Amino acid sequence: MLRNFVNQAAAGLRVLLVFTVLLGVVYPLGVWLVSRAPGLQERAEGSIITSDGRAAGSELIGIDPVFAGPPAADPWFHTRPSAGADGPLGPGDPAASGGSNMGAFNPELVTAVRERKAAIAAREGVPPERVPADAVTASASGVDPAISPAYARLQVPRVARNNGLSQDRVRQLVAEHTSGSGIGLPVVTVLPLNLAVRDARGG
């Protein structure tokens, strides 16, 4: 009986050690080595965008820029709202990203969309019906890095005015930062666009 117990315990310990080495050392090391392959390394490091030699953010994680002044004086392009934000248009928390899981007719969601639409219309100085859908609806992750060209175009006059740039120049920057989304739809990546706006105005 004791010998049988010892044999079983020894077999269990051997299995534990083998799987610890395989899954705790060999597998992570293998994944890391694959990530070093040419063409994969940049993505494996989080697609970090650098500016002036420092990390400015990720190309894949959109964090809405915070502006403390009056909304009409805001100089930045903004991302989609986050379901986890404090307030209708506050920045999301990438550590706790996610959707609201509310249905389209949920009263709280309907109220939030109306508040977002009113706030964006006031910020951009346009009627609420001109605010595009992606400006008022949060994505599944809440940290989308890109917006639709329609939402970018809506923000052009304000961004141009508050940065001392012509609208044509800002539209050009928007066009330069418009690309395919992977599903055939054009999108505008917000962080590199804001960095380009900052550089165009002279820092």
N, CA and C atoms as a LAMMPS dump frame, in Angstrom:
ITEM: TIMESTEP
0
ITEM: NUMBER OF ATOMS
609
ITEM: BOX BOUNDS ff ff ff
-5.0000000000000000e+02 5.0000000000000000e+02
-5.0000000000000000e+02 5.0000000000000000e+02
-5.0000000000000000e+02 5.0000000000000000e+02
ITEM: ATOMS id mol type element x y z
1 1 1 N 0.83 -1.19 0
2 1 2 C 0 0 0
3 1 3 C 0.876 1.256 0
4 2 1 N 1.854 1.291 0.938
5 2 2 C 2.737 2.445 1.013
6 2 3 C 3.576 2.573 -0.25
7 3 1 N 4.04 1.415 -0.721
8 3 2 C 4.868 1.433 -1.936
9 3 3 C 4.058 1.935 -3.13
10 4 1 N 2.805 1.53 -3.206
11 4 2 C 1.929 1.976 -4.288
12 4 3 C 1.712 3.486 -4.215
13 5 1 N 1.523 3.998 -3.012
14 5 2 C 1.345 5.436 -2.805
15 5 3 C 2.588 6.207 -3.232
16 6 1 N 3.75 5.687 -2.849
17 6 2 C 5.014 6.345 -3.206
18 6 3 C 5.2 6.358 -4.717
19 7 1 N 4.886 5.242 -5.368
20 7 2 C 5.008 5.171 -6.829
21 7 3 C 4.084 6.171 -7.517
22 8 1 N 2.849 6.265 -7.024
23 8 2 C 1.9 7.211 -7.609
24 8 3 C 2.34 8.66 -7.367
25 9 1 N 2.838 8.921 -6.17
26 9 2 C 3.306 10.273 -5.862
27 9 3 C 4.504 10.634 -6.721
28 10 1 N 5.408 9.679 -6.928
29 10 2 C 6.583 9.924 -7.757
30 10 3 C 6.18 10.164 -9.209
31 11 1 N 5.209 9.381 -9.693
32 11 2 C 4.734 9.583 -11.073
33 11 3 C 4.075 10.952 -11.22
34 12 1 N 3.279 11.33 -10.235
35 12 2 C 2.645 12.651 -10.27
36 12 3 C 3.664 13.774 -10.239
37 13 1 N 4.717 13.605 -9.43
38 13 2 C 5.763 14.62 -9.338
39 13 3 C 6.514 14.74 -10.66
40 14 1 N 6.769 13.589 -11.309
41 14 2 C 7.454 13.616 -12.605
42 14 3 C 6.608 14.342 -13.649
43 15 1 N 5.307 14.063 -13.645
44 15 2 C 4.41 14.755 -14.583
45 15 3 C 4.399 16.254 -14.305
46 16 1 N 4.347 16.61 -13.029
47 16 2 C 4.366 18.025 -12.652
48 16 3 C 5.631 18.706 -13.146
49 17 1 N 6.769 18.061 -12.935
50 17 2 C 8.04 18.655 -13.358
51 17 3 C 8.12 18.778 -14.878
52 18 1 N 7.681 17.74 -15.577
53 18 2 C 7.733 17.772 -17.048
54 18 3 C 6.856 18.902 -17.591
55 19 1 N 5.625 19.009 -17.085
56 19 2 C 4.73 20.046 -17.601
57 19 3 C 5.154 21.443 -17.147
58 20 1 N 5.787 21.533 -15.978
59 20 2 C 6.318 22.827 -15.54
60 20 3 C 7.393 23.308 -16.496
61 21 1 N 8.289 22.384 -16.873
62 21 2 C 9.356 22.747 -17.817
63 21 3 C 8.773 23.074 -19.189
64 22 1 N 7.844 22.213 -19.656
65 22 2 C 7.274 22.421 -20.992
66 22 3 C 6.455 23.705 -21.08
67 23 1 N 5.533 23.884 -20.14
68 23 2 C 4.602 25.005 -20.221
69 23 3 C 5.086 26.261 -19.507
70 24 1 N 6.035 26.091 -18.599
71 24 2 C 6.534 27.255 -17.871
72 24 3 C 7.831 27.808 -18.409
73 25 1 N 8.565 27.008 -19.194
74 25 2 C 9.859 27.454 -19.726
75 25 3 C 9.913 27.322 -21.249
76 26 1 N 9.734 26.089 -21.736
77 26 2 C 9.914 25.833 -23.174
78 26 3 C 8.889 26.591 -24.014
79 27 1 N 7.604 26.498 -23.656
80 27 2 C 6.569 27.161 -24.454
81 27 3 C 6.723 28.684 -24.455
82 28 1 N 6.833 29.354 -23.286
83 28 2 C 7.037 30.808 -23.325
84 28 3 C 8.297 31.216 -24.085
85 29 1 N 9.367 30.449 -23.919
86 29 2 C 10.595 30.753 -24.644
87 29 3 C 10.383 30.61 -26.151
88 30 1 N 9.645 29.58 -26.556
89 30 2 C 9.352 29.39 -27.977
90 30 3 C 8.532 30.525 -28.545
91 31 1 N 7.519 30.956 -27.804
92 31 2 C 6.695 32.091 -28.249
93 31 3 C 7.549 33.346 -28.372
94 32 1 N 8.425 33.571 -27.394
95 32 2 C 9.3 34.749 -27.431
96 32 3 C 10.232 34.695 -28.636
97 33 1 N 10.783 33.514 -28.922
98 33 2 C 11.682 33.383 -30.066
99 33 3 C 10.948 33.647 -31.38
100 34 1 N 9.716 33.147 -31.502
101 34 2 C 8.924 33.411 -32.709
102 34 3 C 8.655 34.907 -32.847
103 35 1 N 8.412 35.585 -31.732
104 35 2 C 8.125 37.029 -31.785
105 35 3 C 9.323 37.85 -32.234
106 36 1 N 10.517 37.259 -32.164
107 36 2 C 11.717 37.967 -32.62
108 36 3 C 11.917 37.856 -34.122
109 37 1 N 11.091 37.057 -34.795
110 37 2 C 11.251 36.855 -36.243
111 37 3 C 11.046 38.173 -36.974
112 38 1 N 11.764 38.382 -38.083
113 38 2 C 11.592 39.609 -38.868
114 38 3 C 10.134 39.8 -39.287
115 39 1 N 9.631 41.002 -39.091
116 39 2 C 8.252 41.302 -39.428
117 39 3 C 7.28 41.133 -38.278
118 40 1 N 7.69 40.425 -37.234
119 40 2 C 6.811 40.214 -36.084
120 40 3 C 7.239 41.008 -34.856
121 41 1 N 8.501 41.409 -34.822
122 41 2 C 9.03 42.013 -33.605
123 41 3 C 8.289 43.288 -33.212
124 42 1 N 7.997 44.151 -34.201
125 42 2 C 7.325 45.415 -33.878
126 42 3 C 5.954 45.167 -33.267
127 43 1 N 5.198 44.238 -33.872
128 43 2 C 3.873 43.943 -33.336
129 43 3 C 3.959 43.271 -31.968
130 44 1 N 4.966 42.442 -31.773
131 44 2 C 5.115 41.752 -30.492
132 44 3 C 5.398 42.727 -29.357
133 45 1 N 5.979 43.865 -29.68
134 45 2 C 6.297 44.86 -28.657
135 45 3 C 5.147 45.822 -28.403
136 46 1 N 3.983 45.557 -29.012
137 46 2 C 2.811 46.382 -28.732
138 46 3 C 2.583 47.509 -29.706
139 47 1 N 3.285 47.523 -30.825
140 47 2 C 3.118 48.57 -31.838
141 47 3 C 3.224 49.96 -31.209
142 48 1 N 4.286 50.145 -30.429
143 48 2 C 4.492 51.405 -29.722
144 48 3 C 4.827 52.527 -30.712
145 49 1 N 4.187 53.67 -30.531
146 49 2 C 4.484 54.865 -31.316
147 49 3 C 5.385 55.753 -30.475
148 50 1 N 6.539 56.115 -31.017
149 50 2 C 7.468 56.97 -30.291
150 50 3 C 7.44 58.378 -30.86
151 51 1 N 7.707 59.33 -29.991
152 51 2 C 7.788 60.735 -30.384
153 51 3 C 8.892 61.379 -29.559
154 52 1 N 9.836 62.004 -30.25
155 52 2 C 10.992 62.615 -29.583
156 52 3 C 11.742 61.603 -28.724
157 53 1 N 11.821 60.367 -29.206
158 53 2 C 12.566 59.337 -28.504
159 53 3 C 11.847 58.717 -27.323
160 54 1 N 10.584 59.098 -27.094
161 54 2 C 9.816 58.545 -25.974
162 54 3 C 8.55 57.877 -26.482
163 55 1 N 8.07 56.9 -25.735
164 55 2 C 6.828 56.229 -26.111
165 55 3 C 5.658 57.187 -25.92
166 56 1 N 4.877 57.367 -26.992
167 56 2 C 3.714 58.263 -26.922
168 56 3 C 2.418 57.472 -26.756
169 57 1 N 2.471 56.178 -27.021
170 57 2 C 1.284 55.347 -26.92
171 57 3 C 1.381 54.173 -27.866
172 58 1 N 0.288 53.478 -28.008
173 58 2 C 0.244 52.305 -28.892
174 58 3 C -0.605 52.605 -30.115
175 59 1 N -0.192 52.024 -31.23
176 59 2 C -0.972 52.164 -32.463
177 59 3 C -2.261 51.354 -32.384
178 60 1 N -2.327 50.404 -31.446
179 60 2 C -3.457 49.491 -31.366
180 60 3 C -4.413 49.791 -30.219
181 61 1 N -4.027 50.696 -29.314
182 61 2 C -4.872 51.024 -28.161
183 61 3 C -5.156 52.518 -28.179
184 62 1 N -6.404 52.873 -28.328
185 62 2 C -6.777 54.284 -28.401
186 62 3 C -7.201 54.831 -27.053
187 63 1 N -6.484 55.834 -26.577
188 63 2 C -6.844 56.523 -25.337
189 63 3 C -7.229 57.949 -25.701
190 64 1 N -8.429 58.34 -25.368
191 64 2 C -8.914 59.665 -25.749
192 64 3 C -8.097 60.741 -25.052
193 65 1 N -7.589 61.719 -25.807
194 65 2 C -6.801 62.787 -25.166
195 65 3 C -7.677 63.646 -24.258
196 66 1 N -7.118 64.036 -23.128
197 66 2 C -7.846 64.836 -22.144
198 66 3 C -7.481 66.304 -22.332
199 67 1 N -8.493 67.148 -22.414
200 67 2 C -8.285 68.592 -22.498
201 67 3 C -9.081 69.243 -21.383
202 68 1 N -8.392 70.014 -20.537
203 68 2 C -9.034 70.56 -19.342
204 68 3 C -9.803 71.852 -19.605
205 69 1 N -9.56 72.496 -20.738
206 69 2 C -10.207 73.778 -21.01
207 69 3 C -11.592 73.633 -21.596
208 70 1 N -12.132 74.745 -22.107
209 70 2 C -13.459 74.701 -22.736
210 70 3 C -13.457 73.768 -23.941
211 71 1 N -14.504 72.97 -24.118
212 71 2 C -14.529 72.01 -25.228
213 71 3 C -14.289 72.636 -26.601
214 72 1 N -14.813 73.845 -26.821
215 72 2 C -14.652 74.48 -28.132
216 72 3 C -13.199 74.871 -28.404
217 73 1 N -12.38 74.949 -27.345
218 73 2 C -10.963 75.319 -27.507
219 73 3 C -10.052 74.097 -27.565
220 74 1 N -10.641 72.915 -27.551
221 74 2 C -9.871 71.664 -27.565
222 74 3 C -9.109 71.54 -28.887
223 75 1 N -7.779 71.318 -28.853
224 75 2 C -6.997 71.26 -30.095
225 75 3 C -6.807 69.861 -30.668
226 76 1 N -7.411 68.833 -30.047
227 76 2 C -7.092 67.46 -30.445
228 76 3 C -8.246 66.742 -31.119
229 77 1 N -7.883 65.777 -31.964
230 77 2 C -8.868 64.826 -32.468
231 77 3 C -9.178 63.832 -31.351
232 78 1 N -10.406 63.36 -31.349
233 78 2 C -10.83 62.441 -30.287
234 78 3 C -11.244 61.092 -30.849
235 79 1 N -11.057 60.067 -30.014
236 79 2 C -11.429 58.701 -30.375
237 79 3 C -12.901 58.468 -30.067
238 80 1 N -13.332 57.238 -30.286
239 80 2 C -14.689 56.857 -29.915
240 80 3 C -14.81 56.849 -28.392
241 81 1 N -16.024 57.015 -27.875
242 81 2 C -16.183 56.978 -26.415
243 81 3 C -15.959 55.573 -25.869
244 82 1 N -15.742 55.495 -24.577
245 82 2 C -15.536 54.212 -23.898
246 82 3 C -16.682 53.965 -22.935
247 83 1 N -17.171 52.735 -22.919
248 83 2 C -18.256 52.381 -22.01
249 83 3 C -17.803 52.469 -20.555
250 84 1 N -16.49 52.357 -20.314
251 84 2 C -15.975 52.401 -18.947
252 84 3 C -15.533 53.775 -18.5
253 85 1 N -15.824 54.812 -19.298
254 85 2 C -15.371 56.16 -18.955
255 85 3 C -16.236 56.776 -17.872
256 86 1 N -15.647 57.687 -17.128
257 86 2 C -16.414 58.495 -16.177
258 86 3 C -17.018 59.657 -16.948
259 87 1 N -18.321 59.666 -17.09
260 87 2 C -18.974 60.695 -17.883
261 87 3 C -19.132 60.248 -19.323
262 88 1 N -19.919 60.987 -20.091
263 88 2 C -20.232 60.549 -21.45
264 88 3 C -19.037 60.496 -22.393
265 89 1 N -18.055 61.389 -22.221
266 89 2 C -16.941 61.444 -23.169
267 89 3 C -15.582 61.318 -22.507
268 90 1 N -15.533 60.845 -21.295
269 90 2 C -14.244 60.718 -20.623
270 90 3 C -13.389 59.631 -21.235
271 91 1 N -12.081 59.667 -20.999
272 91 2 C -11.199 58.628 -21.543
273 91 3 C -11.452 57.287 -20.873
274 92 1 N -11.277 56.219 -21.639
275 92 2 C -11.449 54.882 -21.092
276 92 3 C -10.216 54.417 -20.35
277 93 1 N -10.367 53.341 -19.607
278 93 2 C -9.265 52.739 -18.876
279 93 3 C -8.847 51.466 -19.589
280 94 1 N -7.671 51.446 -20.239
281 94 2 C -7.284 50.247 -20.99
282 94 3 C -7.083 49.018 -20.116
283 95 1 N -6.901 49.215 -18.809
284 95 2 C -6.732 48.08 -17.912
285 95 3 C -8.061 47.382 -17.629
286 96 1 N -9.158 48.062 -17.937
287 96 2 C -10.48 47.481 -17.684
288 96 3 C -11.382 47.74 -18.882
289 97 1 N -10.862 47.478 -20.068
290 97 2 C -11.622 47.779 -21.274
291 97 3 C -12.743 46.767 -21.462
292 98 1 N -13.742 47.186 -22.199
293 98 2 C -14.858 46.292 -22.485
294 98 3 C -16.08 47.077 -22.89
295 99 1 N -17.062 46.386 -23.426
296 99 2 C -18.308 47.021 -23.814
297 99 3 C -19.264 47.129 -22.644
298 100 1 N -20.396 47.752 -22.906
299 100 2 C -21.387 47.939 -21.838
300 100 3 C -22.319 46.742 -21.722
301 101 1 N -22.386 45.899 -22.765
302 101 2 C -23.311 44.767 -22.822
303 101 3 C -24.776 45.199 -22.753
304 102 1 N -25.042 46.447 -23.104
305 102 2 C -26.414 46.946 -23.119
306 102 3 C -26.999 46.792 -24.512
307 103 1 N -28.274 46.43 -24.572
308 103 2 C -28.965 46.325 -25.846
309 103 3 C -29.232 47.693 -26.436
310 104 1 N -29.592 47.723 -27.715
311 104 2 C -29.773 48.996 -28.425
312 104 3 C -30.885 49.853 -27.83
313 105 1 N -31.844 49.23 -27.152
314 105 2 C -32.966 49.985 -26.6
315 105 3 C -32.875 50.136 -25.078
316 106 1 N -31.722 49.793 -24.519
317 106 2 C -31.534 49.973 -23.079
318 106 3 C -31.636 51.461 -22.74
319 107 1 N -32.466 51.841 -21.762
320 107 2 C -32.648 53.263 -21.453
321 107 3 C -31.346 53.982 -21.066
322 108 1 N -30.46 53.29 -20.338
323 108 2 C -29.195 53.918 -19.957
324 108 3 C -28.321 54.194 -21.176
325 109 1 N -28.293 53.239 -22.116
326 109 2 C -27.5 53.417 -23.325
327 109 3 C -28.078 54.533 -24.192
328 110 1 N -29.391 54.555 -24.328
329 110 2 C -30.041 55.608 -25.121
330 110 3 C -29.725 56.976 -24.526
331 111 1 N -29.785 57.081 -23.201
332 111 2 C -29.466 58.349 -22.539
333 111 3 C -28.011 58.726 -22.761
334 112 1 N -27.092 57.743 -22.645
335 112 2 C -25.669 58.024 -22.841
336 112 3 C -25.394 58.497 -24.264
337 113 1 N -26.031 57.866 -25.247
338 113 2 C -25.83 58.271 -26.647
339 113 3 C -26.33 59.694 -26.865
340 114 1 N -27.468 60.025 -26.285
341 114 2 C -28.002 61.391 -26.423
342 114 3 C -27.061 62.412 -25.782
343 115 1 N -26.521 62.073 -24.606
344 115 2 C -25.597 62.991 -23.93
345 115 3 C -24.326 63.178 -24.755
346 116 1 N -23.818 62.073 -25.301
347 116 2 C -22.613 62.165 -26.128
348 116 3 C -22.87 63.019 -27.367
349 117 1 N -24.004 62.793 -28.002
350 117 2 C -24.319 63.536 -29.224
351 117 3 C -24.426 65.027 -28.932
352 118 1 N -25.087 65.375 -27.824
353 118 2 C -25.231 66.794 -27.466
354 118 3 C -23.871 67.414 -27.145
355 119 1 N -23.024 66.666 -26.418
356 119 2 C -21.708 67.196 -26.038
357 119 3 C -20.816 67.391 -27.264
358 120 1 N -20.828 66.425 -28.186
359 120 2 C -19.982 66.529 -29.377
360 120 3 C -20.493 67.625 -30.3
361 121 1 N -21.803 67.732 -30.449
362 121 2 C -22.371 68.787 -31.291
363 121 3 C -21.992 70.159 -30.753
364 122 1 N -22.04 70.326 -29.428
365 122 2 C -21.653 71.608 -28.829
366 122 3 C -20.166 71.875 -29.015
367 123 1 N -19.333 70.84 -28.84
368 123 2 C -17.882 71.002 -28.995
369 123 3 C -17.509 71.378 -30.419
370 124 1 N -18.167 70.759 -31.386
371 124 2 C -17.83 70.996 -32.789
372 124 3 C -18.624 72.134 -33.406
373 125 1 N -19.644 72.627 -32.704
374 125 2 C -20.45 73.731 -33.221
375 125 3 C -21.309 73.327 -34.407
376 126 1 N -21.91 72.141 -34.344
377 126 2 C -22.75 71.642 -35.431
378 126 3 C -24.078 71.151 -34.862
379 127 1 N -25.096 70.982 -35.709
380 127 2 C -26.353 70.38 -35.233
381 127 3 C -26.122 68.93 -34.828
382 128 1 N -26.87 68.413 -33.865
383 128 2 C -26.685 67.028 -33.408
384 128 3 C -26.818 65.988 -34.522
385 129 1 N -27.662 66.274 -35.524
386 129 2 C -27.848 65.286 -36.586
387 129 3 C -26.607 65.11 -37.464
388 130 1 N -25.636 65.997 -37.35
389 130 2 C -24.405 65.857 -38.129
390 130 3 C -23.36 64.982 -37.441
391 131 1 N -23.606 64.603 -36.212
392 131 2 C -22.648 63.779 -35.461
393 131 3 C -22.759 62.331 -35.938
394 132 1 N -21.666 61.73 -36.427
395 132 2 C -21.739 60.357 -36.936
396 132 3 C -21.889 59.33 -35.817
397 133 1 N -22.32 58.146 -36.201
398 133 2 C -22.65 57.107 -35.213
399 133 3 C -21.452 56.686 -34.385
400 134 1 N -20.26 56.564 -34.998
401 134 2 C -19.117 56.072 -34.225
402 134 3 C -18.636 57.089 -33.195
403 135 1 N -19.087 58.334 -33.309
404 135 2 C -18.708 59.35 -32.329
405 135 3 C -19.459 59.189 -31.012
406 136 1 N -20.591 58.489 -31.051
407 136 2 C -21.433 58.4 -29.855
408 136 3 C -21.627 56.973 -29.358
409 137 1 N -21.094 55.991 -30.085
410 137 2 C -21.238 54.591 -29.665
411 137 3 C -19.877 54.022 -29.302
412 138 1 N -19.815 53.373 -28.157
413 138 2 C -18.567 52.764 -27.704
414 138 3 C -18.357 51.44 -28.423
415 139 1 N -17.11 51.104 -28.643
416 139 2 C -16.786 49.831 -29.276
417 139 3 C -16.813 48.713 -28.243
418 140 1 N -16.608 47.494 -28.702
419 140 2 C -16.575 46.356 -27.778
420 140 3 C -15.421 46.465 -26.806
421 141 1 N -14.289 47.008 -27.265
422 141 2 C -13.126 47.116 -26.383
423 141 3 C -13.141 48.417 -25.589
424 142 1 N -13.724 49.472 -26.166
425 142 2 C -13.695 50.776 -25.503
426 142 3 C -12.409 51.528 -25.717
427 143 1 N -11.457 50.932 -26.417
428 143 2 C -10.167 51.592 -26.64
429 143 3 C -9.761 51.507 -28.121
430 144 1 N -10.734 51.702 -29.01
431 144 2 C -10.43 51.695 -30.434
432 144 3 C -9.427 52.801 -30.763
433 145 1 N -8.397 52.487 -31.548
434 145 2 C -7.404 53.514 -31.889
435 145 3 C -7.823 54.386 -33.059
436 146 1 N -8.897 54.006 -33.761
437 146 2 C -9.253 54.702 -35
438 146 3 C -10.716 55.14 -34.99
439 147 1 N -10.998 56.129 -35.824
440 147 2 C -12.354 56.642 -36.002
441 147 3 C -12.671 56.646 -37.491
442 148 1 N -13.915 56.898 -37.822
443 148 2 C -14.305 56.961 -39.229
444 148 3 C -13.829 58.279 -39.829
445 149 1 N -13.607 58.31 -41.15
446 149 2 C -13.276 59.581 -41.8
447 149 3 C -14.339 60.653 -41.562
448 150 1 N -15.61 60.241 -41.437
449 150 2 C -16.681 61.209 -41.195
450 150 3 C -16.495 61.904 -39.846
451 151 1 N -16.123 61.145 -38.82
452 151 2 C -15.906 61.753 -37.505
453 151 3 C -14.659 62.629 -37.52
454 152 1 N -13.636 62.208 -38.248
455 152 2 C -12.436 63.031 -38.361
456 152 3 C -12.756 64.347 -39.067
457 153 1 N -13.515 64.271 -40.166
458 153 2 C -13.87 65.495 -40.906
459 153 3 C -14.677 66.45 -40.038
460 154 1 N -15.544 65.908 -39.191
461 154 2 C -16.341 66.748 -38.304
462 154 3 C -15.449 67.57 -37.369
463 155 1 N -14.318 67.005 -36.957
464 155 2 C -13.439 67.663 -35.993
465 155 3 C -12.429 68.62 -36.637
466 156 1 N -12.301 68.562 -37.966
467 156 2 C -11.277 69.358 -38.658
468 156 3 C -11.374 70.849 -38.354
469 157 1 N -12.54 71.513 -38.475
470 157 2 C -12.58 72.968 -38.232
471 157 3 C -12.088 73.363 -36.843
472 158 1 N -12.517 72.62 -35.816
473 158 2 C -12.088 72.933 -34.446
474 158 3 C -10.593 72.72 -34.266
475 159 1 N -10.08 71.596 -34.738
476 159 2 C -8.648 71.299 -34.603
477 159 3 C -7.821 72.339 -35.35
478 160 1 N -8.243 72.698 -36.561
479 160 2 C -7.511 73.697 -37.341
480 160 3 C -7.497 75.047 -36.627
481 161 1 N -8.654 75.468 -36.143
482 161 2 C -8.771 76.764 -35.473
483 161 3 C -7.904 76.847 -34.229
484 162 1 N -7.924 75.788 -33.425
485 162 2 C -7.22 75.827 -32.14
486 162 3 C -5.727 75.534 -32.247
487 163 1 N -5.278 75.138 -33.426
488 163 2 C -3.846 74.918 -33.626
489 163 3 C -3.218 75.939 -34.567
490 164 1 N -4.017 76.901 -35.025
491 164 2 C -3.49 77.923 -35.921
492 164 3 C -3.124 77.38 -37.29
493 165 1 N -3.825 76.339 -37.726
494 165 2 C -3.575 75.732 -39.025
495 165 3 C -4.776 75.946 -39.937
496 166 1 N -4.532 75.873 -41.241
497 166 2 C -5.647 75.97 -42.173
498 166 3 C -6.407 74.649 -42.189
499 167 1 N -7.691 74.723 -42.518
500 167 2 C -8.475 73.499 -42.6
501 167 3 C -7.956 72.589 -43.706
502 168 1 N -7.476 73.184 -44.784
503 168 2 C -6.914 72.361 -45.859
504 168 3 C -5.716 71.561 -45.373
505 169 1 N -4.872 72.189 -44.542
506 169 2 C -3.702 71.484 -44.009
507 169 3 C -4.121 70.34 -43.092
508 170 1 N -5.117 70.58 -42.261
509 170 2 C -5.577 69.532 -41.347
510 170 3 C -6.263 68.413 -42.127
511 171 1 N -7.022 68.761 -43.15
512 171 2 C -7.632 67.721 -43.994
513 171 3 C -6.559 66.875 -44.663
514 172 1 N -5.472 67.522 -45.065
515 172 2 C -4.364 66.777 -45.671
516 172 3 C -3.779 65.789 -44.676
517 173 1 N -3.612 66.221 -43.421
518 173 2 C -3.092 65.324 -42.39
519 173 3 C -4.047 64.162 -42.141
520 174 1 N -5.346 64.447 -42.145
521 174 2 C -6.338 63.38 -41.98
522 174 3 C -6.207 62.365 -43.11
523 175 1 N -6.075 62.869 -44.342
524 175 2 C -5.934 61.97 -45.491
525 175 3 C -4.678 61.116 -45.378
526 176 1 N -3.594 61.706 -44.882
527 176 2 C -2.335 60.97 -44.736
528 176 3 C -2.424 59.883 -43.679
529 177 1 N -3.354 60.022 -42.738
530 177 2 C -3.49 59.046 -41.65
531 177 3 C -4.751 58.198 -41.797
532 178 1 N -5.286 58.171 -43.005
533 178 2 C -6.43 57.319 -43.309
534 178 3 C -5.936 56.061 -44.003
535 179 1 N -6.381 54.933 -43.53
536 179 2 C -5.963 53.652 -44.115
537 179 3 C -7.106 52.664 -44.018
538 180 1 N -6.9 51.465 -44.572
539 180 2 C -7.907 50.425 -44.484
540 180 3 C -7.948 49.824 -43.095
541 181 1 N -9.109 49.344 -42.697
542 181 2 C -9.284 48.789 -41.357
543 181 3 C -9.049 47.294 -41.298
544 182 1 N -8.819 46.679 -42.446
545 182 2 C -8.704 45.227 -42.47
546 182 3 C -9.989 44.559 -42.907
547 183 1 N -11.092 45.314 -42.893
548 183 2 C -12.371 44.777 -43.377
549 183 3 C -12.884 45.629 -44.531
550 184 1 N -11.994 46.362 -45.157
551 184 2 C -12.359 47.122 -46.344
552 184 3 C -12.872 48.514 -46.094
553 185 1 N -12.968 48.935 -44.829
554 185 2 C -13.476 50.268 -44.52
555 185 3 C -12.321 51.196 -44.164
556 186 1 N -12.349 52.441 -44.657
557 186 2 C -11.281 53.38 -44.292
558 186 3 C -11.442 53.856 -42.848
559 187 1 N -10.325 53.994 -42.151
560 187 2 C -10.328 54.5 -40.783
561 187 3 C -9.192 55.503 -40.616
562 188 1 N -9.306 56.34 -39.605
563 188 2 C -8.288 57.337 -39.295
564 188 3 C -7.733 57.02 -37.91
565 189 1 N -6.435 56.743 -37.826
566 189 2 C -5.811 56.411 -36.546
567 189 3 C -5.496 57.704 -35.806
568 190 1 N -6.036 57.85 -34.597
569 190 2 C -6.071 59.139 -33.918
570 190 3 C -4.724 59.566 -33.344
571 191 1 N -4.009 58.672 -32.666
572 191 2 C -2.767 59.096 -32.003
573 191 3 C -1.729 59.636 -32.983
574 192 1 N -1.366 58.911 -34.046
575 192 2 C -0.4 59.489 -34.972
576 192 3 C -0.906 60.749 -35.653
577 193 1 N -2.221 60.851 -35.844
578 193 2 C -2.788 62.078 -36.42
579 193 3 C -2.583 63.256 -35.472
580 194 1 N -2.842 63.055 -34.184
581 194 2 C -2.628 64.141 -33.223
582 194 3 C -1.154 64.538 -33.13
583 195 1 N -0.253 63.56 -33.22
584 195 2 C 1.175 63.881 -33.211
585 195 3 C 1.555 64.677 -34.454
586 196 1 N 0.95 64.34 -35.592
587 196 2 C 1.218 65.087 -36.82
588 196 3 C 0.691 66.515 -36.726
589 197 1 N -0.467 66.68 -36.104
590 197 2 C -1.025 68.026 -35.898
591 197 3 C -0.089 68.831 -34.99
592 198 1 N 0.376 68.215 -33.938
593 198 2 C 1.301 68.902 -33.029
594 198 3 C 2.56 69.326 -33.768
595 199 1 N 3.118 68.456 -34.6
596 199 2 C 4.328 68.786 -35.336
597 199 3 C 4.072 69.886 -36.359
598 200 1 N 2.875 69.862 -36.98
599 200 2 C 2.556 70.858 -38.006
600 200 3 C 2.421 72.254 -37.412
601 201 1 N 1.982 72.331 -36.174
602 201 2 C 1.847 73.653 -35.549
603 201 3 C 3.165 74.125 -34.924
604 202 1 N 4.151 73.234 -34.893
605 202 2 C 5.457 73.611 -34.363
606 202 3 C 5.694 73.201 -32.935
607 203 1 N 5.08 72.078 -32.511
608 203 2 C 5.331 71.524 -31.187
609 203 3 C 4.363 71.891 -30.156
